[in-house]
Amino acid sequence: MSPIRTTLRRAGLVAALTTAGVLAAAGAAFAHVTVHPETYAKGATDGVLTFRVPNEEDTASTTKVQVFLPTDHPVLGVLVTPQEGWTAQVTTTKLKTPVKTDDGTITEAVSEITWTGGRIRHGQYQDFNVAFGQLPDDTDQLSFKTLQTYSDGNVVRWIEEEQKGGEEPENPAPVLTLTAEDAETGSDGTSDSASGSASSSSSAPAVAAASSSSSDSTARGLGIAGLVVGVLGLAAAGYALARGRGARSE
């Protein structure tokens, strides 16, 4: 094989592998189960959390979703929004440490929500909305470990927690960051910068949509980066080919 053809093949291979790597990384990130919005103020009241569950399997559908709520820092007043095609089962647990509120002492809280009966097919996702009465004010984040069951029996365990300064785990649990109340915090305890206004249940889905838009923009950016690398690789190959032809003509 001539040196020119070898150069062309190598340049094309590098471009293809780089583009595939960029797109694969983007796809892996968006296959995670996530919670939206990603941030709320500590002690926020009367808001909505949206658990977004994408299907990452090519040949199976998601048929069961289990979200586990922390009980060491409980979410109070949990209510599940009816989801067409899905049946929600809510499990409550007695708290080791009761929580005192303006309405009295709370001794039980929701510890698990299981959705069954529906299907999330390849290339699709499903949003599950959960309303809450009050978030805890004594922690910086809440981790919602999640189990995703597929029609072929495979179970993906989204339970790993990211360590500070470490790489993102392969199957990270959805994490909600809780911020300190400040001047931008609304009277109901929610953060304007995080959720706009959580005084009504309709505000959180809007924030979730904005977060989704941001993720889509990131995906497009990664895709464009991959395409640019591919074009540069092909241009380099064309330049090498032109130089080779010029050398032969001389």
ROLUM-693012 format. One record per atom (N, C-alpha, C): x, y, z. Coordinates in steps of 0.1 Angstrom, whole numbers, plus 5000, padded with zeros to 4 digits. Layout:
BEGIN
XYZ
...
***
This chain:
BEGIN
500849885000
500050005000
500950125000
500550234992
501450354991
501350435004
502450515006
502450605018
501250695019
500750745007
499650835007
498350765011
498150645006
496950575011
496950545026
498150505030
498350475045
498050595053
498550715049
498250835056
496750875056
496150855045
494650875043
493850785053
494250655053
493450565061
493650595076
494850635080
495150665094
494350785098
494350895090
493651015093
492150995095
491650915085
490250885086
489850805098
490750705102
490450625114
490450705126
491450795128
491550885139
490350975141
489851025129
488651115130
487451035134
487350915128
486150835131
486150795146
487250755151
487350705165
487050825175
487650945171
487451055180
485951095180
485351105169
483951145168
483051045176
483350915174
482550805181
482750825196
483950855200
484250865214
483450985221
483451095214
482751215219
481251185220
480651125209
479251095209
478850985219
479750895221
479450785231
479450845245
480350935248
480450995261
479151075264
478651145253
477451225255
476251135258
476151025250
475050935252
475050865266
476250835271
476350775284
475850865295
476150995293
475751095303
474251105304
473651105293
472151135292
471351005295
472050895297
471350765300
471050755315
471650845323
471450845338
470050885342
469650825353
468450875360
468750995368
468051105366
468351235372
467051285379
467351385388
466251455395
466351605391
465151665389
465051805384
464051875393
464252005397
465552075394
466652005402
467852045399
469051985406
469352055419
468652175422
468952245434
467652305440
467652295453
466552365460
467152425473
466452525479
466952575491
466652485503
467452485513
467252405525
465852445531
465152345535
463852375542
462752425532
462952415519
461952455509
460652385512
459552455509
458252395511
457352405498
456452315498
455452305487
456052315473
456852215470
457552215457
457352075450
457952055439
457851935431
459251885427
459451765428
460751695423
460351605411
461051615400
460851535388
461951435386
461651305386
462651205384
462551165369
463651195362
463651165348
464351025345
463650935339
464150805337
464250775322
465450775316
465550735302
465750585300
465450535288
465750395286
467050375278
468050305284
469350295278
469550165271
468550075271
468649945264
468049955250
468749875241
468249875227
467149775225
467149665233
466249555230
465249525241
465149615251
464249595263
463649725267
462449725273
461749835278
461849845294
461849965299
461849985313
460349955318
460249865328
458849835332
458649865347
459749895354
459549925369
460650025373
460250115381
461150215386
460950235401
461950215409
461950225424
462850345428
462250445435
463050555440
462950545455
464150545461
464250535476
464650675482
463750725490
463950855497
464650835510
465650925513
466350915525
465450935537
465750865548
465050875560
465850935571
467150945569
467951015579
467751165578
467451215566
467051355564
465751345555
464651315562
463351285554
462751405547
462151365535
461351465528
459851445533
459351555538
457951545544
456851585534
455651525537
454451555530
454551515515
455051395512
455251345498
453951305492
453651355480
452451315473
452951275458
452351175453
452751125439
451751175429
452251235418
451351275408
450951155399
449651145397
449151025388
449851035374
450350915370
451050905357
450350805349
449850855337
449050765328
449850635324
449150525326
449850395323
450650335334
450850415345
451750365356
450950365369
451250265378
450650255391
451750285401
451550375410
452550405420
452150345434
453150285440
453050225453
453950305463
453350365473
454150445483
454350365496
455650365500
455950295513
456450395523
455850395535
456250485546
457050405556
457950485563
458750425573
458750505586
458750445598
458850515610
460250575612
460250705615
461550775616
462250745629
463550725629
464350705641
464350835649
464350945643
464351075649
463151155644
462051165652
460951245647
461351395644
460551445634
460851585630
459751675635
460151785642
459251885647
458951995637
457652015634
457252115624
456252205631
455852315623
454852405629
453552335630
453352225623
452052155623
452052045633
453252025640
453251915649
454551825647
454651715654
455751625653
455451515642
456351495633
456251395623
457051275627
456351155627
457051035631
457250935620
456550965608
456650875597
456950955584
457650895574
457850965562
457950865551
457750905538
457850815527
459350775525
459550645523
460950595521
461150535508
460050495501
460150435487
458950465479
459150485466
458050495457
458350405445
457450315442
457650215431
456550235420
457050255408
456150275396
456150145388
455050095385
454949975376
453749985366
453749895357
452549885348
452749955334
453750055334
453950125321
455250065314
455550135303
456750095295
457450225290
458850215292
459650325286
460450255276
460250275263
460850205252
462150275248
462950205239
464250255235
464050395228
464950485232
464950615227
463850705234
463250665245
462250745252
462750765266
462050855273
462250875287
460850905293
460750895307
459550925314
459851005326
459051115328
459151195340
458151155350
458651135363
457751095374
457851215384
456651285386
456551395394
456151365409
456951415418
456651395432
456551525440
455451555445
455251685453
455751655467
456251765474
456651755488
456151875495
455951855509
455551955517
456752035523
457851965526
459052035531
460251955529
461352015526
462651955524
463451975537
464351885541
465151905553
466052025552
466452085564
467252195564
468652165571
468852045574
470052005581
471051925573
471051935560
471951865551
472251945538
473351915531
473651985519
473151925507
472751795507
472251725496
471451605499
470651565490
469851445492
470051345480
470351225484
470651125473
469451025473
468951015460
467750925458
468150805450
468550705458
468950575451
467750515443
468050465431
466950425422
467350295415
466350205414
466450075407
465650085395
466150055383
465450055371
465449915365
464249855364
464049715359
463549715345
464149625337
463849615323
463049485320
462349485309
461449375305
462249245304
463549245302
464349125300
464849075314
464449145325
464849105338
466049175343
466749255335
467949325339
467549445348
468349465359
468149565368
469349655369
469149785366
470249885367
470149955381
471149955389
471150005402
471850145402
471050245402
471550385403
471750425417
472750375423
472950385438
474350445442
475250465432
476550505436
476650655438
477350695449
477450835452
478850885448
478851005442
480051065437
480951115449
482151085449
483051135460
483751265455
483951355465
484551485462
485851465456
486051535445
487351525438
487551405430
486551315430
486751185422
485951195409
486051085401
485351075389
483951035391
483051075382
481651035383
481550885382
480750825391
480650685391
479850635379
479950505376
479250455364
477750455365
477250435377
475750435379
475450525391
475550655389
475350755400
473850765404
473650785417
472250805422
471850955419
470650975416
470151115414
470451195427
470951315426
471351395438
470651535437
470051575448
469451705449
470351785458
470951895453
471751985461
470852085469
471152095482
470352195490
471252305494
470752425491
471652545493
471052625505
471952705511
471552795522
470652905518
469752935526
468753045523
469553175523
469253265514
469853395513
468853495509
469353615504
468453725500
467553685489
467953585480
467153555469
466153445472
466153395484
465253285488
463853345490
462853275485
461453315486
460953295500
459753345504
459253335517
458853195520
458653105510
458352965513
459552885515
460752945515
461952865517
462652815505
462152845493
462752795481
463652895475
464652845467
465652935461
465152975448
465153115446
464753165433
465753125422
467053115425
468053085415
467952935411
467352855420
467352715417
466052675410
464952725416
463652665411
462652775407
463152905406
462253005402
461353035413
460352955415
459452965427
458752835428
458852775440
458352645443
457052655451
456452775451
455152795458
454052725452
454152685439
453152615432
453752495425
453052385424
453552265418
453852275404
453352375397
453652385382
454952445379
455652505389
456952575387
458052485384
458152365392
459252275391
459352215377
458252165371
458452115357
459052205348
458752335349
459352435340
460852435342
461352425355
462752425357
463352295351
462552185353
463052055347
463252075332
462252145325
462352165311
463652245308
463952345316
465152425314
466352345315
466352255325
467552175327
467752075316
466552025310
466651935299
467152015287
466752135285
467252215274
468752235275
469252255288
470652275290
471452145286
470852035290
471451905286
471451885271
470351925265
470351905250
471451995244
471652115249
472652205243
474052145245
474252075257
475552015259
475751905249
474651825246
474751715237
475051765223
474451875219
474651925206
476051975205
476552035216
477952085216
478951975214
478751865221
479651745220
479551695206
478351685200
478251635187
478951715177
478751855178
479451945169
480951925170
481451915183
482951895185
483451775178
482651665179
483051545172
483051555157
482051625151
482051655137
483251745132
483551845141
484651925137
485951845137
486151765147
487351675147
487451585134
486251535130
486251455119
486551525106
486051655105
486351735093
487851765093
488451805104
489851835105
490651715101
490251595105
490951475101
490951445086
489751465080
489651445066
490451555058
490451675064
491251785057
492751755057
493151695069
494551665070
494951555060
493951455058
494251345049
494251405034
493351495031
493351555018
494651635015
495151705025
496351775024
497551685021
497551575028
498651475026
498551415012
497351385008
497251334994
497651434984
497351554985
497751664976
499251674975
499951674987
501351684987
502051564980
501451444982
502051324976
501951334961
500751384956
500651394942
501651494936
501851604943
502751714939
504151654938
504551574948
505851524948
506151434937
505051344933
505251254922
505351334909
504651444907
504651514894
506051584892
506651624904
507951684903
509051574898
***
